[in-house]
């Protein structure tokens, strides 16, 4: 039986953030119905380091383990581009490593916080009555919302909250509470990732 090992961008420094990172992603994957196929989660920290860890895993394969890469797209993905084509164009020297397939690299479009905008209920529950929902517009396509706009919307919506939005502890706690079904519906890139994790043995 093949199991997935997923190298994910972000995580920051320190044991606390490492724990919160793993807890957040584990809870998200569990809620998506992956408890019986839970991938091994690797905190890549920086974007380049995450890619390098993935490349090393592809070059030194573990029997029965499928390495996957998950990073922010950082910007819109051209309709004609595969994930690897996008990464090569954006990150210049990011070539698909020999032996890796198209379905081993995935994107959060345009960043993880985009997924948060797919589930307003979790934001209401987490931030409480001080949350201002006006900045959290009902964009018809979340994938087209620029990274800076997403982060600005969360900053403005939670400015009066305690805590307000911030990467790290807050972001991982929100991730752990997300409804994956809503994220999949609003973010096709998330659905592609979860579908792959549900069937890691597919070639």
C-alpha positions as CSV (number, residue, x, y, z in Angstrom):
1,X,0.0,0.0,0.0
2,X,1.3,3.4,-1.0
3,X,1.2,6.3,1.5
4,X,1.9,10.0,0.9
5,X,4.5,12.1,2.4
6,X,3.8,15.8,1.8
7,X,6.3,18.6,2.0
8,X,4.4,21.8,2.8
9,X,5.7,25.4,2.7
10,X,5.6,27.5,5.9
11,X,6.0,26.6,9.6
12,X,8.3,29.3,10.9
13,X,10.9,28.6,13.6
14,X,10.5,26.9,17.0
15,X,9.0,23.8,18.5
16,X,5.6,25.5,19.2
17,X,5.0,26.5,15.6
18,X,6.2,23.1,14.5
19,X,3.5,21.5,16.7
20,X,0.8,23.9,15.6
21,X,1.7,23.4,12.0
22,X,1.3,19.7,12.2
23,X,-1.8,19.9,14.3
24,X,-3.4,22.3,11.8
25,X,-2.7,20.2,8.8
26,X,-3.6,16.9,10.5
27,X,-6.9,18.3,11.6
28,X,-7.7,19.6,8.1
29,X,-6.8,16.3,6.4
30,X,-8.7,14.4,9.0
31,X,-11.8,16.5,8.4
32,X,-11.4,15.9,4.7
33,X,-11.9,12.1,5.3
34,X,-8.2,11.2,5.2
35,X,-7.9,9.7,8.7
36,X,-7.3,6.2,7.2
37,X,-4.9,7.6,4.6
38,X,-3.2,10.4,6.6
39,X,-0.1,11.6,4.8
40,X,3.1,12.1,6.7
41,X,3.5,15.9,7.1
42,X,6.8,17.6,6.7
43,X,7.2,21.2,7.7
44,X,9.3,22.7,4.9
45,X,9.6,26.2,6.5
46,X,10.9,28.4,3.7
47,X,9.7,28.0,0.2
48,X,13.0,27.0,-1.3
49,X,13.9,24.7,1.5
50,X,10.5,22.9,1.0
51,X,11.3,22.4,-2.6
52,X,14.8,21.1,-1.9
53,X,13.4,18.6,0.6
54,X,10.9,17.4,-1.9
55,X,13.7,17.0,-4.6
56,X,15.8,15.0,-2.2
57,X,12.9,12.7,-1.4
58,X,12.3,12.1,-5.2
59,X,16.0,11.3,-5.7
60,X,16.1,9.0,-2.7
61,X,12.7,7.2,-2.8
62,X,11.4,5.3,0.2
63,X,9.6,2.1,-0.7
64,X,5.8,2.5,-0.6
65,X,6.1,6.3,-0.1
66,X,4.8,8.9,-2.5
67,X,6.5,12.4,-2.0
68,X,4.2,15.4,-2.7
69,X,5.0,19.1,-2.8
70,X,2.6,21.8,-1.6
71,X,3.5,25.5,-1.9
72,X,1.7,28.8,-2.4
73,X,1.3,29.8,-6.1
74,X,2.1,33.4,-5.0
75,X,0.3,34.8,-8.1
76,X,-2.3,33.7,-10.6
77,X,-1.7,30.4,-12.5
78,X,-2.0,30.7,-16.3
79,X,-4.8,28.5,-17.6
80,X,-2.3,26.9,-20.0
81,X,0.2,26.1,-17.3
82,X,0.7,22.9,-15.3
83,X,1.8,23.3,-11.7
84,X,5.4,22.6,-12.8
85,X,5.2,25.1,-15.6
86,X,4.0,27.7,-13.2
87,X,6.8,27.0,-10.7
88,X,9.4,27.1,-13.4
89,X,8.1,30.4,-14.7
90,X,7.8,32.0,-11.3
91,X,10.7,30.5,-9.4
92,X,13.0,30.3,-12.4
93,X,15.2,27.4,-11.4
94,X,12.5,25.1,-10.1
95,X,12.7,22.3,-12.6
96,X,10.6,19.2,-12.1
97,X,13.0,16.6,-10.8
98,X,13.7,13.5,-12.8
99,X,11.2,10.8,-11.8
100,X,8.5,13.2,-10.5
101,X,5.2,13.4,-12.1
102,X,2.7,16.2,-12.7
103,X,0.5,14.9,-9.9
104,X,3.2,15.2,-7.3
105,X,3.2,19.0,-7.1
106,X,0.3,21.1,-5.8
107,X,-0.4,24.8,-5.2
108,X,-2.4,26.8,-2.7
109,X,-3.8,29.5,-5.1
110,X,-2.7,32.1,-4.4
111,X,-1.8,31.3,-0.8
112,X,-3.1,29.3,2.2
113,X,-5.1,32.3,3.4
114,X,-7.2,32.1,0.2
115,X,-8.6,28.9,1.6
116,X,-9.8,30.8,4.7
117,X,-12.0,33.0,2.6
118,X,-13.9,30.0,1.4
119,X,-15.2,29.4,5.0
120,X,-16.6,32.5,6.5
121,X,-18.3,30.5,9.2
122,X,-15.0,29.4,10.7
123,X,-13.8,33.0,10.7
124,X,-16.9,34.1,12.5
125,X,-16.5,31.4,15.2
126,X,-12.8,32.1,15.6
127,X,-12.8,35.9,15.8
128,X,-16.2,36.4,17.3
129,X,-18.4,39.5,17.2
130,X,-15.6,41.9,16.6
131,X,-15.1,40.5,13.1
132,X,-15.9,43.0,10.3
133,X,-17.2,41.0,7.4
134,X,-17.4,43.8,4.9
135,X,-13.8,43.3,3.7
136,X,-14.5,39.6,3.2
137,X,-16.2,40.0,-0.1
138,X,-17.9,37.2,-2.0
139,X,-15.4,37.0,-4.8
140,X,-16.7,34.9,-7.7
141,X,-13.3,33.2,-8.1
142,X,-11.0,33.1,-5.1
143,X,-8.1,31.9,-7.3
144,X,-8.1,35.3,-9.0
145,X,-7.8,37.4,-5.8
146,X,-4.3,38.7,-5.5
147,X,-2.2,37.6,-2.5
148,X,-2.0,41.2,-1.2
149,X,-5.7,41.6,-1.4
150,X,-6.4,38.4,0.6
151,X,-4.0,39.4,3.4
152,X,-5.4,43.0,3.4
153,X,-8.9,41.7,3.7
154,X,-8.1,39.5,6.7
155,X,-6.1,42.3,8.3
156,X,-9.0,44.8,8.0
157,X,-11.7,42.3,8.9
158,X,-9.9,41.3,12.2
159,X,-8.4,44.7,13.1
160,X,-10.7,45.0,16.2
161,X,-10.4,41.4,17.2
162,X,-8.3,39.8,19.9
163,X,-6.3,38.1,18.5
164,X,-6.3,39.8,15.1
165,X,-5.2,37.7,12.1
166,X,-1.5,36.8,11.9
167,X,0.6,34.1,10.3
168,X,1.7,31.4,12.7
169,X,-0.4,30.4,15.7
170,X,-3.6,32.0,14.5
171,X,-3.3,30.8,10.9
172,X,-2.7,27.2,12.0
173,X,-5.6,27.3,14.4
174,X,-7.9,28.5,11.7
175,X,-6.6,25.8,9.3
176,X,-7.4,23.2,11.9
177,X,-11.1,24.4,12.0
178,X,-11.7,24.8,8.3
179,X,-14.5,22.8,6.5
180,X,-12.6,21.1,3.7
181,X,-15.8,20.6,1.7
182,X,-16.2,24.4,1.4
183,X,-12.6,24.8,0.6
184,X,-12.8,22.2,-2.2
185,X,-15.9,23.8,-3.6
186,X,-14.3,27.3,-3.8
187,X,-10.7,26.3,-4.6
188,X,-10.1,23.8,-7.3
189,X,-6.5,23.5,-6.4
190,X,-7.5,22.2,-2.9
191,X,-9.8,19.7,-4.5
192,X,-7.0,18.4,-6.7
193,X,-4.7,18.0,-3.7
194,X,-7.3,16.2,-1.5
195,X,-8.4,13.9,-4.4
196,X,-4.7,12.9,-4.8
197,X,-4.3,12.2,-1.1
198,X,-7.4,10.1,-1.2
199,X,-5.8,7.9,-3.8
200,X,-2.0,8.0,-3.2
201,X,-1.5,4.7,-5.0
202,X,-2.8,5.9,-8.4
203,X,-0.2,6.4,-11.0
